[in-house]
């Protein structure tokens, strides 16, 4: 029974987070009007005085991740060199999309284009130009910049955690700045902010989202719109989210994300085929062209010469909201992206969801604008102005099978919310546990229920707007943390690039002399496919002896050297300690493979009885070097160790003017 209630929570993060959540929710419930005024005034102050920081930061994030994708740094993996992605591309894309902004597309896909068309920041309302501008703005708000924010956090966390062994937590983003202090008060504070931002962001979205679900149910089944209904809806969504989070990432969240993707594709395909299909194809191309043509200007446009509150209500709101959600979404993206290269990560995170998002916004947004402008459906703009939550369902009235499609839309909204909630619970549990990801189920249940309770409490108090403002305020310090993290990641990758060049090596027998004395011995080694036991014996004896020879020689020069051997697994390793710098590690492991059909002549092995063979592969600090030293004499193995040691010393020389960023081992 004791094991059932074990805990991995990190008290310096968990306790302050829970206390702050209770105090803030209590304050908002007891004094909702004062809370709303306080948070709104702070939010407006931040937007007015620090809007330039939001705009420039988001531009930097986008440029930075694009640079990493096309630079030589793109070849490095988010994990050891030999690691492989844990999820198929389809499952990966589905989880990226569902956790990132799937629910927002359902809520704003129709409403935002119509709102910009009716009330543009500049120009004549309800004109052709305002329609073009509306789609340009929508693409800007939901395009590369939004996913660039998520990509920065995801990259930083995945790189430092999976490649360098730091905790999978927001605190790791500060390692280049404060080093081991991330394990103290500074790290605890950053993680607490991340927990609060995630809980408040998910709870706020859950509260606002049930308004849309309630509107859809009222439209379809005349279920009354009211607090009671919305509380029941939150309870149902929280229950499903709790079930999903208990099932875990592979069973619950992954399957639900795939369902989301299938439903979303069905819905967008239906609207595309039932709507003005060829107009939408033309609009899609033109929208992308307009977006790319204006992206630089829009990135840095502050409306400094033509003062307007529009930018505070829209662009700055979006940037702050994406940044506030970045700890949650970025960390979730990192968790499901282990084993992918930086280039693959950026392409997948930036371009795949953005391409689908642009298609979604074109199909829904341009269809809505076309209905208003050319088909006399003016009531849609009136409905959007009156109640944004009804926009989608009013729009669907214009299509055949509207009731059935509305049911699909409601189901999709619910599943998107469930995915966001269970993903958020998983991330918060990881952060509150100091980066541990194999935590007791009860902890995930606790955070899932907490999100639902917070949403219900604030819905009752009318405090969702105040909490939304609080979430956006949190984005200001986190934007600064992200800028620091970008610089730290660049320094780490620069250092890794130097190390990669210094340690790049492939075993060449000609450089090290003869193997076993004759060319016949070399040929024997090339064509041999040793059994697993034979390779392990070679590593446990010959390699281990060679390492001890090197150790003895280095000891004579007063070096601190450790040699270890795992006989069962067939692993021998030598570590040379470098005080206050990167240790040298040379490891040889037995790795088994299926014996290929060409291994032996048919006459030698007609029944192909040997199913497996093994290689004695060399590993350095950054993973498998992919060359096999089975069959080499001890002197040759010792020479290879020294060769790699020399490369390591060359690497230390090249980096002597740089500040070490992360521990390599």
N, C-alpha and C positions, 0 to 999 in steps of 0.2 A: 504493500500500500504506500510505503514511503516513497518509492520510486515514481509513483503516479503523480506526486506533487512536488517533484524536484523542480528547481528553478535555475535559469541561467541569466536572470535579469542583472543588469549593472545598476546598483542602487543609486550612484551619483547622477545617473541619467533618468532612471525610472521614477524615483520619488519626486524630484523637482518637476518633472513633466506632469505627473498626475496631480500634484498640488496646484500647479499653475492652471491646469485645465479646469479643476474644480473651482478655483477662485475666479477665473475669468468668466466661466459659465454662470456662476452664482451672481457676479456683478452684473452681467448682461441680463439675467433673469429678474433680479431685484430692481435694477434701475435701467431698463432697456433704452429709454429716451436719452438719459445722460450718457450711457455707454455708446450709443450711436453717434451722439454729438462729439464726444471725445475722440473716438476712433476716426470719424469722418474728417474732423478738423486736422488731425495728425496726417491722415492720408492726403488731404488737399495740400498741406504744407510740404509734404515730401514730394508730391507731384510737381508743385510749383517751383521749388528750390532745387530739386535733384532730378528733374526730368531729363536734363542733359546727360546725367550719369546713366540712367536707364537706357536711353537711346544709343549712346556711344558704346556701352557695355555689350548690348545685344549685337551691335554691328561687329564688335571685336570677337565675340564668341563665334559668330557665323563664319567670319573670315578665318579664324584660327582653326576650326575643325576642317574647313575646306582645304586649308594649307596642309594640315596633317595628312589628309587623304592623298594628295598629289606629291607629297615630299617623300624622300627615302624613309622617313620614319613610319610610313604606312605599312612597311613589311613586318614590323614587330607584332608579335601576338599578344593578346590579352590573356596571358597564361604562359606556361613553359612552351618552349619551341615545339615539342612533340604533342601538345594538347590538341584535341579536336572539339568542334562545336558539340554541345550537348543536345541541341534541338535542330530539327530540320528547318530549312528556310521558311516553309509555310507556317510552322508553329511559331517560329521566331517572329516573323512579320505580324502574325495574328496577335501575339502578346504585346509587341511594340505598339500596335495600333490601338488595341483595346485599353491598355493602361495609359497611353499618352493623351489622347483627346477625342476618342470615339464618341463619348457622351456629348461633348461640346458641339460636334457636327450635327447631332440630332437636334439640339436646342437652337443652334444659330444658323443652320444650313439655309433655311428660308428667311428667318427673321433679319439677320444682319444685312444681307444685300438689299432687302426692301427698305430697311431703316436708313441706309446710306443713300439710297435712291430718293427717298422722300425728304431727307434732311442731310445733304452732303456738307462736308467741311467748307468747300468753296464751290462757286458756280450756281447755276439755276437748278432748283429742285425739280424732280420729276421730268427730266429731259433726257435725251439720248446721251449727252455728255455725262450726266449724273449717273446713268446706268453703267456706262463704261467705267467711270471712277469707282462706283460701288463695288464692282467685281475686282478692280485693281486693289482696292483697300482690303477686301476680304482675302484675296490671295496673299497680300502682304502680312496680314495678321495671323494667318494660319499656315504660312509657308516655311521657308528655310530657316527664318529667324527663330521661330518657336521651337522647331526641332533641333536647331543649333544649340539652344540653351540646354535642352535635355542631353544632347550628345556630349557637351562639355563635362557635365557632372558624371554621366555614365562612363566616359573615357577615363577620367581621373580615378574614379573608384575602381573600375575594372583593372586598370593598369597597375596601380599601386597594390591592390589586393591580390589579384591572381598572378601577377608576375613577380611581386616582391614581398608577398606574405604579410602585408599590413591588414588591419581589420577591414571588413567590407562595411564601412561606416563613413559618414560624412567627415568625421575627424581626420581621416586619412588624407583628405584634400589639403590639409595644412602641414603635412609632414615636411615639404620642402622649406617651409618658413620656420617652424618651431621644433622640428625633429621629434625626439622622444617625449616632448612635453604634450604631444597629442594624447598620451595616456593619463594626463593629469587634468587639472581644472579647465584648461583651455579646450581640450577635446570634449570633456563632459558638457561644457557650455554650448559648443557648436552642435553636438548631437541632440541636446535638449531643444535647441531652436528648431532643428530639423524635425524632431518628433512633434512639436507644437504646430509647425507649419503644415505637416502632413495630416495630422488629426483635424485641425481646423479647416484645411482645404477640402478634405474628403467629406467632413461633416457638413460644411457649407454647401458643397455641390449636391450632396444627398438631400439636404433640405430644399434647395431650389429645384432639384430634379423631380421631386415628387409633385411639385406644382404642375409640371408638364404631364406627368403620368396621370394625375388627377384630372387635368383638363381633357386628356384623351379618353379616359373612362367616362367622364361626363358627356363627352361628345357621342360616344358609342352606346353607352348603357344608361345614361341619365343618372349615374352615380353622383351624388351631390358633391360640390366643391366645398371643402371645409377642413378645419384642423383635425377633426376626428378621423376622417378618411385618410388624410395625409400621415397621421401617426400610425395608422394601421399599415399603410404602404411602406413606411420606413421600417416598421417591425418585420414585415415580410421580406423586404430586400436584405435587411440585416441577418435574418435567419438563413436565407440562401447564401449570403456571403460567408457566414460562419461555417456552414456545411462545406462550402468550397475551400475555405482556408484550412479546415480540418483535413480534407482530402489531400491537400498539399499542392505544390507547384505543378508537378507532372500530371497528376490526376485531375485536380479541380480546376485550377486557373488556366492551364494549357487547353483543356477540353472546352471550357467555357469561352475562352478567347477565340478558338477556332469556330465555335458556333456563332459568335458575334460576327466574325468575318464573313461566314456564309450568308447570314441574314442580311448583313449590310450590302453584300454584293447583289443579293436578290432584290433588295429594295431599290438600289440605285439603277440596276438593270431594268427593272419594271418602269421606273419614271423615265428613263432614257428612251425606252421603246414606245411607251404610251404617250410621251410628250413630243415636243418638236425636235425629233431626232437629228435631222440634218442641220438645223439651226444650232443645236447644242455642239455638234462636231465643229462647226465653224467657230462658235464662241469659245470653245475649249482652246483651240489653236491661238485665236486672237488674245484671249485672256493671258495665256502663258507669255506670248510675245510682249504684251503691254507690261506684264509683271517684270520680265527681264529687262525691258527698256528703262523702266523707272525705278528699279530696285535700289540703286545707289542713292538717288535723290530722296526716295522715301525713307531709306534707312536713317538718314541724318537730318531729315526735315523736322525742324522744331516749331514751325509756324512763328518764327521770331519776329518777322516783319508784319504779319497779319494775325495779331493776337486772337486766339479763339480757345474756348474751353473744350472744344471738340477733342483735341489731342489728349487731354487729361481723362476724358470719359471713355475714350476708345484705345488708342495706341498705347499710351502709358499704362492704362489699366491692364491691357493684354500682356505687355512686357512684364509688369510686376507680377501678374497672376501666374504666367509661365515660370518665372523665376521662383516664386513661392512654392510652386508644385515641383520644381526641379529636384529637390532632395528625394522626393517620393518616386517620381517617374525615372529620374536618372539612375537611382539606385536599383530600381526594378530592372531597368534595361541592362545595367551592368551585370546583375545576377544571372540573366538569361543569355549573356553574350560571351561567356568564358570560352576561350579557344579560337575566337575569330581574330583575324588581323585587324589592325587599326584602320586600314583602308577598307576592308570589308565591313567593319562596324560603321564607319562614317557613311558609306554608300547605302547600307541597309537602313540606318537610322534616319538619314537625311532625305534620301531621294525616293525610297519606296513608299513610306507613309505620306510624303508630300505629294507624290504623283497621284495617289489614291484620293487624298484630301482635295486636290485641285479638281479632279474629276467629280467628286461628290459636290463640291461647291458650285461647279458649273452646271451640273445636272439639276440640282435643287434651286440654286440661286437664279440662274438664267431662265429656267422654266417659270419661276415665280415672276420675274421681271417681264418675261414675254407675255404671260397671262395678263398682267396689269396693263402693259403698254399696247398690246395688239389684240387681245381677246376680251377686253372689257371687264376683266375681273378686278375692278377697283376696290371691291370690298375687302380684298386681301390686305392691302396697305392699311385700311382702317382697322382691321382686326389685329394686325401686328402692332399698330400704335396703341390699341386699347389693352392688349394682353399678349405679351411675347410668348408665353407658354402655350397659347392656342395656335400659333402661326403654322406649325407643321400640319395640324389636323384641318385647319381651314384651307390650306394649300392642297391637301389630298382630296378635298371635296371636288376638285376640278378634274379628277381622274376616274376612270371606270373601276369598279370593285373597291370603291373608296373605303367602305367599312372593313373589308378583309385586309386591305393594305394598312389601314389604321391599326388593326390588331397586331399586324407584324411590326409596325413602328413602335407600338407600346411595348411589345415583347423585347424588341431590340434596345429600347431605352432602359428597360429593367435589367437586361443581361449586361449592358454596358455599366450600369451602376453597380451591379453585383461584382463585376470584374474589378472596377475601380476600388470598391470597398475591400474586397479580399486581398487585392494587390497591396493596398495601403496598409492593411493589417499586417501582412507579411513583412513589409518594409519597416514599419514602426517596431515590430517585434525584434527584427534584426538590429536596428539602431539601438533600441533600449537594452539589448543584450551585449553591447560592445562589439558588434560585428559578427557574432555567432549566428549560424544559419540552421543549425540542427537543434532547435529549441523545443521544449515541452509544448504539447498541443494547447494546454490551458492558457498559455500566454497569448497565443494568436487569437483564441476565443475572447480573451479579455479585451484586446484592442479592437476586435471586430464589434463587440457589443458596445464598447466605449464610443465608437464613432456613431452608432445608431442612437445611443442615449443623448449624446451631445446635440445631435441634429434635432431630436424630438424636443429637448429642453429649450433650445433656441427658437424652434418653430413656435412653441407655446408662448415664449416671451416676446416674439417679434424681433429677435436679436440677430437674425441671420445676416442682415446688412452690416451690423457692427462687427461681427466675426469675419466677414469677408474683407472689411477694411483692415482689420487686425492682421489677416493673412498677407495682405498686400504690403503692409508696413514692414513685415518681417523680410520682405524681398530686398529691401535696401541694404542691410548688412550682409545678406547672403550674396548679393551681386558683387560686393567687394571681395568676399571670400572666394567667389568663382574666378575673379580676375587674378587673384593671387595664385589660385590653383592652376590657371592656365600657364602662368609664368613658371611655376614649379614643375608642371608636366613637361614644358618645353626643355627646361634644364635637365630633367631626368632622361628625356629621350635623346638629348644631345650627348649626354654622358654615355648612354647605352650605345649610341652610334659609334662613339670612339672605341668603346669596349668591343663592339662587334667587329670593327675593322682590325683591332689589335689581336683579337682571339680567333679570327677567321683562319681556319686550318682544315686541311684534309690529309689524312695519313698517306704518306708516300714512302713506300719501303725503300726506294732508291736513295732517299735522303739519309736513312738511318743505317745503312749497311745491309749486309745479307741477313736473310731469315733462315735460321737453321743451317746456314752455310752453303746451300746449293740452290740453283734455279728450280731443281726438281721439287725441293721442299716448298718453294713459293707456289709452284703449280699445284701441289697437293693441297695447300691451304685455300687456293682460289676455288677449286672444284669440290672441296669438302663441305658437307652440310652436317655439322656435328649435332648429336643428340643433346637434349636439354641437360641431362646429367653430365655429359662430357664438358659442355661449356661452363657449367657451374663449377666443376672440378678444376678447370683451367683458371677460372677467376679466383677461386678459393686458395689455389696453390701458386700458380705461376705469377698471376697479377699481384696477389698479396705479397709474395716474396719480393717482387720488383719494387713495390711501394716501400717495403721495409728497407731495401737497399738505399733508396732515395732518402728515406727518413734518416737513416744512419749518417749519410753524407751531410745532409742539411743540419743535423744535430751537431756535427763537428764544427759548423759555422755558427752555432748557438741559436739556430732557428727553433721555434716551438712548433713541432710537427705531431699530428695525430693520425694514426692509421687504424682503420676499423674494417671489420669483415662480418658479413651476415651470411653464414654458410647455407642456411635454408633457402634464402632467396637468390643466392649467388650474386652478392654485391660486395665489392671492395672499394674503399675510398681513402684518399689521403687529403688532409687539410693542413695548409701552412698558414699559421696565424700571422697577420699583419696588424700590429697594434694601431688602433684608430684609423684603420683603412680596410679595404675589401680583402677578406681572406681568399687565398687560392684554394680551390676545390677541384679535385680530379677524381672522378668516380667511374667505375666500370660495372655495368649491370648485365645480367643475363636477360635477354629478351627473346621470347619464343615466337615462331612464325609457322604457318603451314608450309610444309615442304612442297616446292613447286614441281610441276610435272617434268620439267627439264633437268631436275637435280641429278638424276642418274640415267645411264643408258638402260634401255628396256631389259637387256640381258642380265644386268647387275641386280636390278630391283624390279622384277616383272610384276610382283603383286603390290608394289608401292606400300610396303608394310610400314615404313617410317612416315608417320603422319606429321610430326613436328620436328623442327630443328631450332637451334638457338644461336644468337650472335652475342659476342661480348662487346657491347656498345659503350662508347665513352660519353660521359656527361660532364659538363662544366657548370659554372654557376647559373647560366641561363637555360639549362636544359640539355637535351640530347644533341650531340654533334653529328650523329648519323654515320659514324664510321666504326668498323668492326676490327678489333685487334686479336681475335682468336687465332692462335697458332704462332704468335710472335714470341721470339726468345725474350727472356727476362731483361737482357741488356737493351733490346729494342724498345720494350715497354718502358723501361726506365728513361730511355732517351726521349720517348714521346712525352712522358711526364715533364721532363725538363724543358722540352720544346714548348709545351703549353705554359709552363711556369715562366719561361722567358717572355712569351707573349703577354702573360698577365703583368709582368714587371714593366713591359713596354706600355701597357694600358695605364698602369699607375703613374708612369712618367708623364704620359700625355694629359692625364687629368690632375696633375699635381697643382695646377693653378686654378682648378675649379673646386668649389665646395661640394663635397659628397652630398648627394640628394637622398638616396635610399639605400638600405642595405641590400646587396645583391643576393645574399643567401637567405 
